[in-house]
Amino acid sequence: METEATQPVTERLLPRTSDVGGIPVARAIPQKARRLIGPWCFLDHLGPISGPATVNVGEHPHTALQTFTWMMAGEILHRDSLGSAQVIRPGQVNLMTAGHGIAHTEESLPNQTHLHAAQFWIALPAAHKDTAPRFDHYPTLPRWQDAGANFTLLVGDWGNHRSPVLHFSPILGLEIFHSADTGAPVTLTLPLEPTFEYGLMPLEGSFQLAGESFSDNQLAFVNRGETSVTIRLQAGCRLLLIGGEPLTDDITIWWNFVGHSKADIAEAQAQWLAQDPRFGPVTGYQGQRLEPPPIPW
């Protein structure tokens, strides 16, 4: 068995609890200590919930980002202003590229008793911030087993594996699951791209890194320059590894908008409030249209 790495954890990020469509979630980023990890600028962990689970996120806009949903239990219906209507099921990814502007809604399907998902935003680089909006559904992703753990590549490349998920800058998303059936922990040494920064977050269970334990949605941030990291997964741990090259562009995040200046945000918010065609209606949704808070600047 390999020994644990001795490299320090640059930061331990503690999540804060928020609310998404009626469901409490753990929000790891953005926060004051760290706004982005590579191009990842938002990470919400919903669940796991056992019992009645109802999500209803009303019609709202996005700009200059991709929304990325990874489903582990339950089903959610996505609708958007392009006319897309897609149910996402466990093991699948929904990816919405907002680009110049899009609106969407999310609803859990009736009579669900389990819900578990991770929802992310990926900031688009300035060269692609106004790309045409689109929606993509990925029912099949690369999966394999290694050293006693199960791997699913969500986005990017890992060794000889390549995810089909669309992206616009160097990025990685990987789930590593160590089944509780084994009873014993497993130690893994993961190769890292030294130009990337990384975050490791347990979606279930716990893991150890450099002698420190992480559980309950605590995120370990690893800065650029590392070529590998050694982790110890406890039985039943489901670990999320995200990373990427830091964006060189200025990124502003406000409400549901990402922009490359405050002027970008102000323009998008004014157009949403004016029901400008930039965003368009979401056909088929029966709930409320969300309104933003006043811009603080």
N, C-alpha and C positions, 0 to 999 in steps of 0.2 A: 504493500500500500504506500502511496506517495505521501510525503509529509506536507503539511500546510505551508503555503507561501508566507513569507515574512514581510511582504510589502505592506505598508500602511494603507488603511482606507482613508482616502482624501477627505471624504465627508460622510456623515451618517445623516440622512434626510428623514425627518419624522413626518408622517402624513398628517393632514388635517381632514376633518370630516366635513363633507359638503352634502348637497342634496341634488340629485338629478332625476327629474320627473317623478318625484315621490319616493325614491329609493336612496337611503344613505350610502355614500361612497367614500372611500379613502383616496384623497387627492395628494399624489406625491410631488408633482410639479405642475405648474410653476409655483415657486415660493421665493421668499426674499433671498434665501441662501443660494438658490440655483434656479434660474429661469428656464434654461434649456440643457438638454444632454444631446450633443450633436444637433440634428434638426428637430428632435423630439421636444415639443414645447408644452405638452399637456398629457397627464396620465391619471386617469380615474380607474379605480378598481371597485367594481360592483359585486358585492357578495363575497363568498357564496351564501345564498339565502335558501333556507328550507322552510316551506310554508307559503302562504299566499304572497305572490310576487308580482306587483303591477308597476310598470313603467309607462309614463305618458309624457313625452317631451314635446311641447307644442312647437308650432311652426316658427323657425328662427333662421337667421342668415349666417353665412360664413364667407370669408375672403382669404386669399393668399395662404391657404393651408390645405392639407388632406386630413379628413377624419378617418380613423382606422379602428375598426371594431373587431375584437377577437373574442369569439363566443366559446364558453366552456360548459355551460348548462343553460337550458331554457331556449326560448326563441323570441326574437324581436323583429318587428316589421319596420323596415325603412321605406319612407316615401320622400321624394324630392321634387323640385320645380322643373326638372327635366322630364318628369313623367315616370321615373323609376318607382317600382314597388317590389321590394325584395325582402323575403324572410331570411334571416341568418340563423343557422342552427349550429350546435356544438361542432367544433373542429373547423369552422369556416371563418373567412375574413370578408367584411364589407369595407370597401374603400371608396370614399367620396372625395374627389379632387375639386375643391371649391374654385380655385383660380380666381378669375375676375369677379365671380359672385354666384352664389347658389343659396337656396333655402331648403330645409328638410324637416322631417318629423321622425320620431321613434316611438313605437308602442309595443309593449309586450303582448303576446297572444293570450286569449282568454284561458282561465282555469290553470294557470301555471303554478306549480308548487316548488320549483327550483329555478334559481337564476344565478348565473356566474359569468361575468364578462369583464374584459379590460377595454377601455376606450381611450384612444390617444388622438392628439393632434400632431401633425408633422408640418413644420413651417416650410413654405416654399422659398427657395432662393429668389433674389430680386429679379433675375432673368426670367423666371417662370411665374411670377406672382399674378400675372394677368392671363395665364393660359386659359383656354376654354374649359369650362366646367364639364365634368364627366363623372359617371358612377361605374364601378367595377365590383363584381362579386367573384370570390375565389373559393369554390367548394373543396378544392384539393390542394394540399400543400406538401412539400417534401417532409417525410418522416423517416426516422431510423433509430436504431438502438446502438448504444456504445457504453462499455464499462458499467453496465448495470442500470443505465438511465435511458429514458425515452426522449428523443429530440424532435421538435417540430420547428421548421424554419419559417418564420412568419414573413420576413422581408429581407432582401439582401442576399449575400453569398456567405457560405460557411464550408470551407474545404471544397469538395467536389459538388456540393449541393447549391442549387440556385432557386430562389423563390420566384414565382411568376408575378408577384405583386409589383405594380408600377411605383417607381420612385424617381425623384428628381435630383438627388444628391447622395453621396456615399452614406450608407445607412445599414443597420443591422437590427433585426428583431428575432429573438430565439426563445422558445419555451423549452425548459428541461424539467422532466417529471420523473421522480423516483418513487415508485409505488410503495404504499404502506405494506403490501403483502410480503415484501422481503424482510421486514423487521429490522434490518441492519442499515447503518448509514453507508454512503458511498462517497469516495473522494475522486474528484475530477480536476484535471489540469486543462484549462481552456486557452487556446491560442488567441491572442488579441492583436489587432491592427494598431501599431503605435501611433498612428495619426488620428485615431478615434478616441473619444471619451465615452465612458460606459456607465450604465446604472444596472444594478442587480437587485431585484425586488421579489420577495416571496409572496406568491399569490395564495399559497396554502403551506402550512408547516413552517420549517425554519432551516437555515443553513448557517455555516460558519465560514468566515473569511479572515485570514490573518489573526486567528485567535479570538475574533469577535463574533458574537451570535446576532443574527438578524431574524426577526419574526414580526407578525402583526403589521405587515405592509411597510416596515422600515426599509429604506432604500440605501444601498451602498454605492457611492459614487467613486469611480476609478478614473483618474485623470489620464491625459495623453502621455505617451512615452512607455507604457507597459507593453511587453510582448506576450505575457501570459498571466493567468490568475488561477490559483488553486483554491477550490471550494469543497466543502464537505456538506453533502445534502443528507439531512435526516430522512428516515423513511416517511413517505407521505408528503415530501416537499415538492411543490410546483413552483419553479423559479422562472422569472422573466428576466432575460438579458436584453437590454436595448443599448444601442450605441450609434456613433456616426461621427463624421468630421464636423467640427463646429462651423456654423455659418459665419462668413465674414461680413454679412450685411447686418445693418441695424434692424432689430425686430421689435415691434411694439405689439403688445397683446392687450386688448380691452374687450370685455364682455365676450361675444362670440366671434370677434374679428381678430385676425392677424394682419398687420400692415408693416410697411417699411418706413413709415413716418406717422406722426400724429395727424398730419393732413389727410393721409390715406384713410385712417380710422374715422375722422370727422366726416369725410365725404361719404363713406359707406354707411355710417349711422344715419346721416341725414337722408340718404336715399332709401334706407329701410323704413324710416318713419314716414316718408312721403309715398311709400308703396311704389317706388320706382321700378320699372321693368327689369332693371339689373338683376333682381332676385326672383321675381315671378312667384305665382301662387303654387301651393302644394295641393294638387287635386286629390280628393278622396278623404282628406283629413277633416274630422269633425270638431276638433278642439280649438283652443284659443291661440291666437297669434301672440308671440312673446314680444314684450316691449323692453328696450334697454334702459338702464339707469342713465342719468345725465352724465356726460363726459366731464371728468374732474379737472380738465385743464382749459 
